[in-house]
Amino acid sequence: MTHTGDAPPPVPATDLASPELEPPSFDAAVPATLGAALGAAVGHIARAAAEPDGVEMVHDARKGLKEYRALLRLLESELARAARHAAAEVARGLAQARDAAAAQEALDLLDQSGVILLCDLQAARAVVGTPAALDAAPLRARLMDFIADARARLDGGLGAEAEGVDPVEGLRRSYRAARRGRFGDPLAMHETRKRVVAHRYQMGFLAGAAAGRGATRARRAQRLRDLLGAHHDMEVLRRMLRDAAPPLEEGVVARLGVAMARLQKRLKRRAEALHRTLFHASSRHFARKWRRRLAAARAA
C-alpha cells in the first residue's frame, strides 16, 4: 500500500514477506558429481542466453554465473581459478545492465512496505527508468562466447578434474569466509552477500550429492542472500537517485533517503540474526559433519 500523508508510517511487521524475498523451492535433481554440476550450471547459462526477453536473460544468466563460480570454488587449481576469473569478467558486464531492474525492485519493496509517498514513488520511478530499454544483443553475444569457452574448459580437463574431487575442503573454505561476514557498512554487507551466495549454491550441490541432506540449509542461505540483496538494491537505487539528471527536488530526495534507511535497518537486523544462526558452528565442525554425510551417502 502506498501512503499519501505528510510522513511515512512505521515499517509494518510484514514488510519483508513479499514473494520477491521468498526463497525458491529446492531442486532435488542436482547432479551428484561436481563435474556434472559444473556442466549443468553452464547449461543454465545457455538457457538464459536463449531467453527472448533481455531483462529475463540478464537475470537468469547472472544466477547461472553465480552457481558456476560457486561450484568452481570447491576446486583449488589453476584450471578452476582461470575459469572463475573468466566467469567473473562476464558477470561484471551484466551487473551494470541489471541496475535499472534492481532499482525498480527496491522501489517495489519500499512501496509494499508502506514507507514511501505515492508522489515520491512516481518521481523515483521516472528517474530510474525502465529495464525494458536494455540493449540485449551485445550481452547475448558475450554470453554465447563465454558458454563456448566454458564448455571447452570442461572438455579440456576441468570437468575430469572436478569428477574426482572431494568437495569438503572447498566447502570448508567457503563456509569459513561466509562465517566471517561483516555488516558494518553497505560495502561490507555486499561482500558478505557474495560469500553467502557461494555457500548457498554449494549447499544446493552437496544436498544433491547427499540424498537431500542440506536442502533446508540451502533454502535458508537463499533467504539470507535475499535479505542482503534487497539491502544492496537500496544502495543501487540511492546511487541512481543521487546521479539523476535533472535532479530530484530536495524534499523528495530527503524523504526517499529516510524511507530507504528505515527499511535497510530492518533488512540488516534480520540478516544479522539469520547469519548468526546459519554460521554458529566452527568451519572445522561443519566440514567434519559434511564429510560424514557424504561418506554415508556414497556407501548407501
VOPAGU-2260 file (C-alpha; in pm, 1 decimal, decimal comma):
REM VOPAGU-2260
SITE   aa  ch    i         X         Y         Z
SITE  MET   A    0       0,0       0,0       0,0
SITE  THR   A    1     126,1     350,0     -83,7
SITE  HIS   A    2      62,8     623,3     171,9
SITE  THR   A    3     -17,9     981,8      92,4
SITE  GLY   A    4      20,8    1151,2     430,8
SITE  ASP   A    5     283,8    1401,5     533,4
SITE  ALA   A    6     532,0    1145,0     665,7
SITE  PRO   A    7     593,6     773,2     609,7
SITE  PRO   A    8     438,8     548,0     875,6
SITE  PRO   A    9     641,6     290,9    1070,3
SITE  VAL   A   10     750,7     -16,9     876,6
SITE  PRO   A   11     488,8    -289,2     930,0
SITE  ALA   A   12     593,9    -627,3    1064,9
SITE  THR   A   13     502,6    -797,5     738,1
SITE  ASP   A   14     713,5    -573,1     518,2
SITE  LEU   A   15     955,6    -848,7     414,7
SITE  ALA   A   16     703,2   -1121,7     341,1
SITE  SER   A   17     667,1   -1031,2     -25,4
SITE  PRO   A   18     706,7   -1303,2    -290,7
SITE  GLU   A   19    1024,8   -1136,5    -419,4
SITE  LEU   A   20    1202,1   -1224,7     -95,6
SITE  GLU   A   21    1072,6   -1578,9     -60,7
SITE  PRO   A   22    1339,9   -1843,3    -132,4
SITE  PRO   A   23    1268,7   -2082,2    -418,7
SITE  SER   A   24    1194,5   -2447,9    -358,7
SITE  PHE   A   25    1498,5   -2673,2    -364,3
SITE  ASP   A   26    1552,8   -2873,1    -681,3
SITE  ALA   A   27    1630,3   -3227,1    -569,9
SITE  ALA   A   28    1756,9   -3324,7    -918,0
SITE  VAL   A   29    2101,1   -3172,6    -858,7
SITE  PRO   A   30    2385,8   -3367,6   -1025,9
SITE  ALA   A   31    2571,4   -3579,0    -771,8
SITE  THR   A   32    2924,2   -3514,7    -903,9
SITE  LEU   A   33    3094,8   -3178,8    -926,7
SITE  GLY   A   34    3187,6   -3226,7   -1291,7
SITE  ALA   A   35    2825,0   -3292,9   -1384,7
SITE  ALA   A   36    2710,1   -2997,5   -1170,5
SITE  LEU   A   37    2951,1   -2761,7   -1349,3
SITE  GLY   A   38    2818,6   -2882,4   -1684,6
SITE  ALA   A   39    2461,8   -2828,7   -1564,6
SITE  ALA   A   40    2546,3   -2474,8   -1448,5
SITE  VAL   A   41    2682,6   -2390,9   -1795,0
SITE  GLY   A   42    2360,0   -2534,4   -1933,1
SITE  HIS   A   43    2161,6   -2298,4   -1710,5
SITE  ILE   A   44    2358,1   -2004,9   -1855,3
SITE  ALA   A   45    2295,3   -2129,5   -2208,8
SITE  ARG   A   46    1921,2   -2146,8   -2145,6
SITE  ALA   A   47    1934,6   -1792,8   -2007,5
SITE  ALA   A   48    2114,4   -1670,2   -2320,7
SITE  ALA   A   49    1827,3   -1809,0   -2528,8
SITE  GLU   A   50    1566,9   -1603,7   -2338,2
SITE  PRO   A   51    1398,2   -1366,6   -2584,5
SITE  ASP   A   52    1340,3   -1102,4   -2314,5
SITE  GLY   A   53    1662,4    -915,3   -2240,5
SITE  VAL   A   54    1580,9    -841,7   -1876,7
SITE  GLU   A   55    1499,1   -1206,8   -1806,8
SITE  MET   A   56    1813,5   -1310,8   -1992,4
SITE  VAL   A   57    2035,0   -1093,8   -1772,1
SITE  HIS   A   58    1858,3   -1201,8   -1453,0
SITE  ASP   A   59    1882,7   -1575,0   -1529,1
SITE  ALA   A   60    2235,2   -1556,1   -1668,3
SITE  ARG   A   61    2360,4   -1382,6   -1355,6
SITE  LYS   A   62    2210,6   -1660,3   -1141,4
SITE  GLY   A   63    2374,2   -1923,8   -1360,1
SITE  LEU   A   64    2710,2   -1748,7   -1340,5
SITE  LYS   A   65    2687,7   -1727,9    -962,2
SITE  GLU   A   66    2615,1   -2100,2    -944,4
SITE  TYR   A   67    2904,3   -2182,4   -1179,2
SITE  ARG   A   68    3152,7   -1965,0    -990,0
SITE  ALA   A   69    3039,0   -2103,4    -653,5
SITE  LEU   A   70    3093,9   -2460,2    -769,1
SITE  LEU   A   71    3435,7   -2370,6    -907,7
SITE  ARG   A   72    3532,7   -2256,3    -558,3
SITE  LEU   A   73    3508,4   -2618,4    -445,5
SITE  LEU   A   74    3820,7   -2676,8    -654,4
SITE  GLU   A   75    4163,7   -2534,1    -585,0
SITE  SER   A   76    4357,7   -2546,8    -910,2
SITE  GLU   A   77    4485,6   -2318,5   -1182,7
SITE  LEU   A   78    4220,9   -2451,1   -1421,3
SITE  ALA   A   79    3941,7   -2365,6   -1176,8
SITE  ARG   A   80    4082,5   -2021,5   -1094,7
SITE  ALA   A   81    4116,0   -1931,1   -1463,0
SITE  ALA   A   82    3757,3   -2045,9   -1530,4
SITE  ARG   A   83    3631,2   -1847,7   -1231,9
SITE  HIS   A   84    3806,7   -1530,9   -1346,6
SITE  ALA   A   85    3660,0   -1566,7   -1697,2
SITE  ALA   A   86    3312,0   -1602,3   -1548,0
SITE  ALA   A   87    3365,7   -1303,3   -1318,1
SITE  GLU   A   88    3454,0   -1084,1   -1616,3
SITE  VAL   A   89    3126,2   -1171,3   -1789,3
SITE  ALA   A   90    2931,0   -1122,6   -1466,2
SITE  ARG   A   91    3071,4    -770,3   -1426,7
SITE  GLY   A   92    2943,7    -683,1   -1771,6
SITE  LEU   A   93    2594,4    -797,7   -1678,7
SITE  ALA   A   94    2586,6    -623,5   -1340,3
SITE  GLN   A   95    2554,0    -273,9   -1486,1
SITE  ALA   A   96    2272,4    -388,2   -1714,5
SITE  ARG   A   97    2090,0    -511,6   -1404,6
SITE  ASP   A   98    2098,3    -175,8   -1220,9
SITE  ALA   A   99    1768,5     -35,0   -1351,8
SITE  ALA   A  100    1581,5    -355,8   -1267,4
SITE  ALA   A  101    1744,0    -370,2    -921,6
SITE  ALA   A  102    1644,4      -9,5    -850,4
SITE  GLN   A  103    1286,0     -73,3    -960,5
SITE  GLU   A  104    1273,7    -380,9    -733,5
SITE  ALA   A  105    1395,8    -165,1    -446,3
SITE  LEU   A  106    1113,2      78,5    -517,1
SITE  ASP   A  107     866,0    -212,9    -528,5
SITE  LEU   A  108     977,9    -323,5    -182,8
SITE  LEU   A  109     957,2      30,3     -45,6
SITE  ASP   A  110     605,7      56,1    -184,9
SITE  GLN   A  111     499,0    -282,4     -43,1
SITE  SER   A  112     643,2    -181,1     292,8
SITE  GLY   A  113     424,9     131,3     305,3
SITE  VAL   A  114     710,9     370,7     376,2
SITE  ILE   A  115     705,1     580,8      60,1
SITE  LEU   A  116     467,5     851,9     -62,7
SITE  LEU   A  117     293,4     797,8    -395,4
SITE  CYS   A  118     429,7    1121,7    -541,4
SITE  ASP   A  119     784,2    1029,1    -434,4
SITE  LEU   A  120     746,0     678,1    -575,9
SITE  GLN   A  121     636,2     814,1    -912,9
SITE  ALA   A  122     920,6    1066,3    -922,1
SITE  ALA   A  123    1176,8     799,4    -837,7
SITE  ARG   A  124    1040,6     555,9   -1097,2
SITE  ALA   A  125    1065,9     824,3   -1365,2
SITE  VAL   A  126    1431,2     887,0   -1276,0
SITE  VAL   A  127    1528,1     519,3   -1260,6
SITE  GLY   A  128    1369,2     436,6   -1594,4
SITE  THR   A  129    1252,5     103,8   -1720,9
SITE  PRO   A  130    1472,0    -203,5   -1770,7
SITE  ALA   A  131    1277,5    -274,5   -2090,7
SITE  ALA   A  132    1513,7     -34,8   -2271,1
SITE  LEU   A  133    1800,2    -283,4   -2227,9
SITE  ASP   A  134    2007,2    -349,8   -2542,9
SITE  ALA   A  135    2041,2    -726,4   -2511,9
SITE  ALA   A  136    2222,5    -808,6   -2838,6
SITE  PRO   A  137    2584,4    -739,8   -2729,0
SITE  LEU   A  138    2523,5    -903,1   -2390,6
SITE  ARG   A  139    2378,5   -1211,9   -2558,7
SITE  ALA   A  140    2678,1   -1234,9   -2792,0
SITE  ARG   A  141    2915,9   -1207,4   -2496,8
SITE  LEU   A  142    2726,9   -1484,6   -2316,9
SITE  MET   A  143    2744,0   -1713,9   -2619,3
SITE  ASP   A  144    3121,1   -1664,0   -2640,9
SITE  PHE   A  145    3152,7   -1738,8   -2271,1
SITE  ILE   A  146    2941,7   -2056,3   -2296,8
SITE  ALA   A  147    3159,8   -2191,1   -2578,3
SITE  ASP   A  148    3471,9   -2111,1   -2377,3
SITE  ALA   A  149    3334,6   -2269,1   -2057,1
SITE  ARG   A  150    3241,3   -2590,5   -2236,2
SITE  ALA   A  151    3585,7   -2604,7   -2393,2
SITE  ARG   A  152    3741,8   -2569,2   -2047,6
SITE  LEU   A  153    3528,3   -2852,1   -1911,6
SITE  ASP   A  154    3621,0   -3076,4   -2204,6
SITE  GLY   A  155    3984,1   -2969,2   -2182,3
SITE  GLY   A  156    4047,9   -3106,4   -1834,3
SITE  LEU   A  157    3842,2   -2906,8   -1586,0
SITE  GLY   A  158    3549,0   -3148,0   -1599,9
SITE  ALA   A  159    3767,0   -3453,5   -1544,3
SITE  GLU   A  160    3943,7   -3279,0   -1257,2
SITE  ALA   A  161    3610,7   -3197,0   -1094,6
SITE  GLU   A  162    3472,5   -3551,5   -1126,7
SITE  GLY   A  163    3708,1   -3699,4    -870,2
SITE  VAL   A  164    3745,2   -3411,3    -627,0
SITE  ASP   A  165    3648,3   -3430,0    -261,3
SITE  PRO   A  166    3437,9   -3110,5    -227,1
SITE  VAL   A  167    3453,4   -3086,0     152,7
SITE  GLU   A  168    3774,5   -2885,0     174,0
SITE  GLY   A  169    3636,5   -2629,0     -70,4
SITE  LEU   A  170    3312,8   -2622,2     128,9
SITE  ARG   A  171    3509,1   -2555,4     446,9
SITE  ARG   A  172    3692,1   -2261,2     288,1
SITE  SER   A  173    3372,2   -2102,3     160,4
SITE  TYR   A  174    3188,1   -2164,3     488,5
SITE  ARG   A  175    3471,0   -2002,1     682,7
SITE  ALA   A  176    3466,0   -1698,5     450,7
SITE  ALA   A  177    3087,5   -1663,3     481,7
SITE  ARG   A  178    3107,4   -1707,5     859,8
SITE  ARG   A  179    3336,6   -1404,6     873,7
SITE  GLY   A  180    3064,1   -1190,3     722,0
SITE  ARG   A  181    3056,9    -825,1     824,2
SITE  PHE   A  182    2759,6    -588,9     849,2
SITE  GLY   A  183    2926,2    -258,0     943,2
SITE  ASP   A  184    2850,1     -73,1     619,3
SITE  PRO   A  185    2687,8    -137,9     279,4
SITE  LEU   A  186    3016,8    -237,8     115,1
SITE  ALA   A  187    3088,9    -493,7     387,0
SITE  MET   A  188    2735,5    -631,0     354,3
SITE  HIS   A  189    2778,4    -658,0     -21,9
SITE  GLU   A  190    3093,0    -867,5      27,8
SITE  THR   A  191    2908,5   -1080,5     283,0
SITE  ARG   A  192    2628,5   -1133,3      31,4
SITE  LYS   A  193    2872,4   -1264,9    -230,6
SITE  ARG   A  194    3010,9   -1516,7      18,9
SITE  VAL   A  195    2661,8   -1626,3     121,7
SITE  VAL   A  196    2565,5   -1672,7    -244,5
SITE  ALA   A  197    2861,8   -1905,8    -294,9
SITE  HIS   A  198    2766,5   -2104,7      14,7
SITE  ARG   A  199    2403,3   -2126,7     -95,3
SITE  TYR   A  200    2488,6   -2281,1    -435,5
SITE  GLN   A  201    2746,3   -2513,4    -284,9
SITE  MET   A  202    2489,9   -2640,0     -36,6
SITE  GLY   A  203    2244,5   -2697,9    -319,7
SITE  PHE   A  204    2501,7   -2916,7    -493,2
SITE  LEU   A  205    2600,1   -3102,4    -176,0
SITE  ALA   A  206    2237,5   -3168,9     -88,6
SITE  GLY   A  207    2201,7   -3340,5    -423,6
SITE  ALA   A  208    2515,0   -3544,3    -356,4
SITE  ALA   A  209    2397,9   -3641,1      -5,9
SITE  ALA   A  210    2044,2   -3761,8     -75,7
SITE  GLY   A  211    1882,8   -3427,6       9,3
SITE  ARG   A  212    2065,6   -3359,9     335,6
SITE  GLY   A  213    2136,8   -2987,2     342,4
SITE  ALA   A  214    1842,8   -2875,0     128,9
SITE  THR   A  215    1692,7   -2683,6     420,0
SITE  ARG   A  216    2023,2   -2506,9     474,9
SITE  ALA   A  217    2037,7   -2415,7     105,8
SITE  ARG   A  218    1693,5   -2256,3     134,2
SITE  ARG   A  219    1786,4   -2063,6     448,4
SITE  ALA   A  220    2106,0   -1939,7     286,0
SITE  GLN   A  221    1894,5   -1823,0      -8,1
SITE  ARG   A  222    1671,8   -1635,0     234,2
SITE  LEU   A  223    1978,7   -1462,5     379,0
SITE  ARG   A  224    2101,4   -1383,6      30,3
SITE  ASP   A  225    1762,1   -1225,2     -49,3
SITE  LEU   A  226    1774,4   -1002,5     256,4
SITE  LEU   A  227    2127,7    -888,0     173,2
SITE  GLY   A  228    2033,9    -848,0    -192,6
SITE  ALA   A  229    1739,8    -623,4    -106,3
SITE  HIS   A  230    1972,7    -412,3     109,7
SITE  HIS   A  231    2214,5    -380,5    -183,0
SITE  ASP   A  232    1932,2    -291,1    -424,7
SITE  MET   A  233    1858,3       6,4    -198,7
SITE  GLU   A  234    2218,8     118,9    -245,8
SITE  VAL   A  235    2182,3      90,4    -623,6
SITE  LEU   A  236    1864,7     298,9    -603,7
SITE  ARG   A  237    2034,2     555,0    -378,7
SITE  ARG   A  238    2318,0     597,7    -630,0
SITE  MET   A  239    2081,2     634,2    -923,9
SITE  LEU   A  240    1873,9     894,7    -740,3
SITE  ARG   A  241    2187,1    1085,6    -640,6
SITE  ASP   A  242    2312,2    1095,5   -1001,4
SITE  ALA   A  243    1973,7    1179,3   -1153,2
SITE  ALA   A  244    1968,5    1442,2   -1426,4
SITE  PRO   A  245    1775,7    1658,5   -1390,5
SITE  PRO   A  246    1799,2    1617,7   -1013,5
SITE  LEU   A  247    1501,2    1538,6    -798,7
SITE  GLU   A  248    1359,6    1804,7    -569,0
SITE  GLU   A  249    1541,0    1832,6    -238,9
SITE  GLY   A  250    1237,7    1733,0     -33,6
SITE  VAL   A  251    1178,2    1422,4    -245,3
SITE  VAL   A  252    1539,7    1312,8    -204,4
SITE  ALA   A  253    1523,7    1364,5     172,6
SITE  ARG   A  254    1202,0    1163,7     214,0
SITE  LEU   A  255    1329,8     882,7      -6,8
SITE  GLY   A  256    1651,6     874,4     196,0
SITE  VAL   A  257    1459,2     835,5     520,5
SITE  ALA   A  258    1243,6     557,4     376,7
SITE  MET   A  259    1542,4     365,3     238,4
SITE  ALA   A  260    1740,8     398,8     559,5
SITE  ARG   A  261    1445,4     276,7     765,3
SITE  LEU   A  262    1392,8     -31,5     552,4
SITE  GLN   A  263    1764,1    -105,0     526,6
SITE  LYS   A  264    1789,6    -101,4     905,5
SITE  ARG   A  265    1525,2    -372,5     929,0
SITE  LEU   A  266    1683,0    -575,7     648,7
SITE  LYS   A  267    2019,3    -556,0     822,0
SITE  ARG   A  268    1879,6    -661,9    1159,3
SITE  ARG   A  269    1708,7    -966,7    1012,0
SITE  ALA   A  270    2011,3   -1059,9     803,8
SITE  GLU   A  271    2243,2   -1042,7    1105,4
SITE  ALA   A  272    2011,4   -1266,6    1307,4
SITE  LEU   A  273    1987,3   -1527,0    1030,9
SITE  HIS   A  274    2362,5   -1514,1     970,5
SITE  ARG   A  275    2433,7   -1585,8    1337,2
SITE  THR   A  276    2203,5   -1887,6    1324,6
SITE  LEU   A  277    2340,1   -2026,9     999,5
SITE  PHE   A  278    2707,2   -1985,4    1082,9
SITE  HIS   A  279    2723,6   -2055,6    1455,5
SITE  ALA   A  280    2938,8   -2370,7    1417,4
SITE  SER   A  281    3312,1   -2358,7    1350,6
SITE  SER   A  282    3428,3   -2435,4     997,7
SITE  ARG   A  283    3612,7   -2742,4    1126,0
SITE  HIS   A  284    3300,0   -2883,8    1288,4
SITE  PHE   A  285    3093,3   -2804,7     978,7
SITE  ALA   A  286    3342,3   -2980,0     748,0
SITE  ARG   A  287    3355,1   -3290,3     971,5
SITE  LYS   A  288    2976,2   -3316,0     963,1
SITE  TRP   A  289    2964,5   -3292,6     587,4
SITE  ARG   A  290    3248,4   -3540,2     537,9
SITE  ARG   A  291    3045,6   -3793,3     735,7
SITE  ARG   A  292    2727,4   -3719,0     543,4
SITE  LEU   A  293    2890,8   -3753,4     203,4
SITE  ALA   A  294    3064,4   -4076,2     306,3
SITE  ALA   A  295    2733,4   -4217,5     425,2
SITE  ALA   A  296    2558,3   -4117,7     100,2
SITE  ARG   A  297    2830,3   -4282,0    -110,5
SITE  ALA   A  298    2815,6   -4600,2      98,3
SITE  ALA   A  299    2435,8   -4628,6      70,0
